[in-house]
Amino acid sequence: MAVSLWKSLLQTTKSRLFLQRCVSLYNRAHGFEEEEIKKKLQQFGGGSINLSKEDNGIGVLTLNNPKLMNAFTAMSIVECPSFSKNSSGCQKLNLPPKMLCMSLLLWGSTMMLELQERVTELENWKDGKGLIIHGAENTFCSGSNLNAVRAMSSPQDGMNICMFMQNTLTRLKRLPLISVALVQGKALGGGAEFTTACDFRLMTPGSEIRFVHKQMGLVPGWGGAARLVQIVGSGAALKLLSGALKVDPQSAVHLGLAEETLPSSDETRSLEEAQAWLNQYTKGPAEVIQAVKKVVTAGRELQFEAALRAEKDIFGTVWGGPANLQAFAQSTKHK
């Protein structure tokens, strides 16, 4: 009887924790019509979000739009008359023509929808322990779907996209997986915001993170500013945002924005190095690694007493579990 009650309590606790993780920040009560914004986003194609899940519990999420440097866009700025290389916004960014497609801040089109789908898939990955996010062909991400910008240029459309991406990136941040953004090349604007939705950031030689929002007359809208403050503090965040400063690997490590600079700038080699780095923290059973991530998320996001209660609930999901009993049997506490 006691065992049955314990199993029932354990299942209830797991279900409640899962729902807390998946809940959206915004819904109809906030004026957010998710299905409507999805219909609009489906009009614009270009690029994909690819996910591979390895047997060791490490997932690799690839931002795949290499022809436009993984900008989430269906059309490059240099192809758009209203955003020519003489555009004042692009002049302020001092970018060469090849880089103009990376200067805006909104991701585009179906890639937003695919990102949401991949996050849902990862939320349901019982054997997952870690996640590496990187861009195809040695560039991280930035850019905008200009077709989408023109078609959804009203304030309400902007708010809807903001809420859509905040929902998705918050769920990404709350995944019960230890996540790493592998920054190869440039992460500008929305790409810079995306890196802050990961637990850690690793950079390769010559890479760069830059919050260029001010130069385009905007501020971060996908939660990037709030997360940046959590990562580097309010003073450093204010400097990075107000100065649109270029952050190289050395500066990022100094600020605490990145953990370290990987030795290689080669795409394949740096991904292997990122996997090796992440493996340090994902050894052990998936249920234990996921529980570790959950208690840290609770401590970060909840008020202290609520975080304590969440920690108690999460503790209950692993106490007496297979890994716990095996550790007791083998006396592995200090090994």
N, C-alpha and C positions, 0 to 999 in steps of 0.2 A: 504493500500500500504506500509506504513512504517513498519507495523508489519510483512508483508511478506518479506520485504527487511532484517529486523532484523533477522528473522528466517533463511533466506538464508545465511546471514553473519555468524550466530552462527554455522550452520551446516558446512560451509566451514572451520571455525576456528577449530571446533572439528575434522574434517577430517585431517587437516594439523597437528594438535598436535598428533593425533594417528599415522600418518605416521612418524613423527619425533621420536616417541617412539619406533616404530618397525623396523626402518631402521638398517641394519647391518653395522658393522664397515668395513667389508671386503667383496669384491666381486671379479669377474673375473679380474677386473683392477688391483687387488693386487696379482694376481696369485692364487686366492682361488677358487677351483672348489668344491662347496659344495656337489653337487650330487655325485661326485666321492668319496669324503671322507665318505659320508653316506653309499655308497655301501660297502666300506671296513669295516666300523664299524658294519654293519649288519651281518658280518661273525661271530661275537663273541657275545655269549649270556651271561646271568647271571644277576640276580637281576632285580629290577623294580623301577620305580618312581611312587608312588601312590598319587593321589590328591583327597581330599574330600572338598567339598564346603558347608559350613554350612549356615543355613537360616539367621544367624546374620551377614553375610558378611565376615566371617573369614574363610579362606582356610587353610588346613593343608596338607603340602607336605611332604611325608615320603620317605626317602631313604631306600629302602628295599632290603637288602642282608645280613640278620643277621648271617648266617652261617660263613660269612667272615667279621664280624664286620662292615657291610655296606660298605666295600671296593668295589669300582666299578670294579669288576674283575670277571672273569670266572674261575680263577685258583689261588690258594694261593701260595705265595712265597715258603712256606715250601714244596709244592708239585713239585717245579720246580728245577731240578738239577743245573741250572745255577745261581740260587739265593738261595743257601743253607744257613743254619744258620751260616756258617763260612764265608759268603760273607763279604768282607771288608766294603761295604756300610752298611750292617745290623749291623756289629760290631760297627761301628762308632755311630750308633743310640742307641746302648746298649739296644736292645729290646729282650725280651724273645721269644721263638719260636712261641707262640700263636700270638704275635704281629707282626711277620715279614711280614705278608700279608698286613700290613698297612703302610709300610715304603716307598713305591714308590709314585709317584706324579701324574701319569696320571690316570684319570678315564678310564673306559673301555666301549666298546661295545655298546649294545643297550640302556644302561642307559643314555648315552650321548644323544642319539636320543630321548629317552622318555622325558628327561629333556627339550629339545627343544620343544617338542609337548606340554608339560604341561605349559611352559611359554607362548606359543601361546594361549592356552586355557585361561590362566589367563589374557592375554591382552584383550581378548574379554568378560571378565566377567563384565557385566554392574553393577551388584549388589555387587561386591566385594569391601571390604574396607581394609582388612588386610590379612596377610599371615604368618603362622608359618612354619618353615622348621626344621625338626628333623630327626634323624635316628631311625630305628626300634630297639627294644630291648635294649634301653638305651645306644646306642653308636652312635656318630654322623656319621663320614665318613672319610675314607681315603683309599688309595690302588691303584692298577693298574691291568689292564688286561694284564698279561704277554704274552698271546698269541698275543694280539694286538701289544704289544711292539716289539715282534720279527718279526711280519708280516709287521709292519709299522715303521721300524727302520731308514729309510733314513731321512736326514735333511728336505727334502720337506714334507714327511709325518708328521714329528714333527711340522713343521710350519703350516700345514693344521689343525692338531688337535688343536694347539694353537689358530689359527684364529677361528675355529669352536666354541671352548669353550669361547673365548673372546666375540664373537657375542652373544652367549646364555646368559652368565652371565651379560653382559652389558644390554641386554634386561630385564633380571630379576631385575637388580638394578633400571632400569627405569620404572618398573611397576607402575601404578597409585594406588598401594596398599602399605600400611605401612607394611614392612616385618621385621620379627624377626628370627634369627637363634637361635634355642634352642640347646645349646651345652651340650649334655649328653655324658659322657665318653670322648673319644679322638677325636679330629679333627686335623689330621696330613696332611702335604703336600697339596694335592689338596683339601682335606677337610677343611684345614685352609683357603685356598684361597676362597672356597665357602662361608664361613661365612662372608667374607668381601663384598660379593655381596648383603648382606641384610642391611637394614637401621640400625638395632640394633642387639645386641647379648646378650643373657641371658645364664648364665652358671649354672650348678648344682654343688653341693659339690663333690669334687673329679674329676671334669672334667678338660680338658687340651686342649689348642690350641698350635700347634707347627708347624712352617714353617721349615720343615726338608730338604728343597731343596738342600742347600749347601752340605749336607752330601752325597747326591747322584750325586754330580757334576753338579748341575743344578741351575737355578733361577726360581722363579715363572713365569709362562707363560700364565696364564689365566686372567691376569689383577690384580692378587692378590697383587703384589708389589705396583702398582699405587694406588690401593684403600687403601692399608694399610697406605701409606704415607698420604692420605687424612684423614684417621681416627685418627692416633696417631702422625703424624708429621714425618719429614724425619729422625731426630735423633733416635727416638725410633724404627722406622721401620728398620733402618740400624742395630741396635743392635739385633732386633728380627731375622732378616734374616741372618746376618753374624755369629751370635752365635747359630743359630738354637735353640733358648731358649725355654724352656718349660714355658708356660704361664698358671698359675693356676688362679682360679676365682678372688682371691684377687688382684693379679698382673694385671689381665686384667681390673678390675674396676679402679685401680690406673692409668693405662695407658690410659684409655678411650676407650679401645678395647671392653669392655663389659659394659652394663648398671648396672647390679647388679647380685648377686648370689641368686638364688632362694632357698627357705628353704629346699625343698625336693629333694632327688636324685632318688626317685621312678619314673619310667617312666610315669605312668599314672598321678600321682599327679603333677609332674613337668610340664607336658603338660597342665594340668588344671591351674596351677599357671601362666604359660606363656600366656595362653588365658586371664586370669584375668588382667595381666599386660597390654596386648595389648588392651583390652577393654577400658582402660582409654583414648586411643587416637583414637578410632574408633567409638565413639558415634556420632550419627547424620546421615544424609542422605549420601548414597554412592557417589552421584555426588559432594558433598561438600568435603568429605574426599579425594576423588580422585583429586579434584582441588588443595587441600592443598599440596598433594604429588607432583603434577606437578609443582607448583610454586617453591617448594624447589629444585626439580631436575633441573629446569631451572637456578635457582640461583647458583647451584653447578657446572653445566657443561657449561654454556654459558658465554661469555664475558658480562660485566655489562650492556651495552646498549641493547644488544640482550636479556638479561635476563629481563630487564624492559619491552621490547616489548612483550616477551612471557607472562610475568605476566599480562600485559594489556589484551592480548588475552584470557588468562584463566579466568581473572576477568569477561570478557564479557560472558563467558559460564554459570556463576552462578548468575550474576546480573539480577534481575527480575525473577529469577527462583522460583519454588515452595517453597523451603526452605527459600529463601530470603524474599519472600512476607509473608510467615507465621511468620517469625521472626519479621518483621515490624508490622504485625497485633497484635502480642502478646507482642511487646516491650520486647524481650528477650535478648537484647544486653548485659546487665550487670548481667544476672541471671546465 
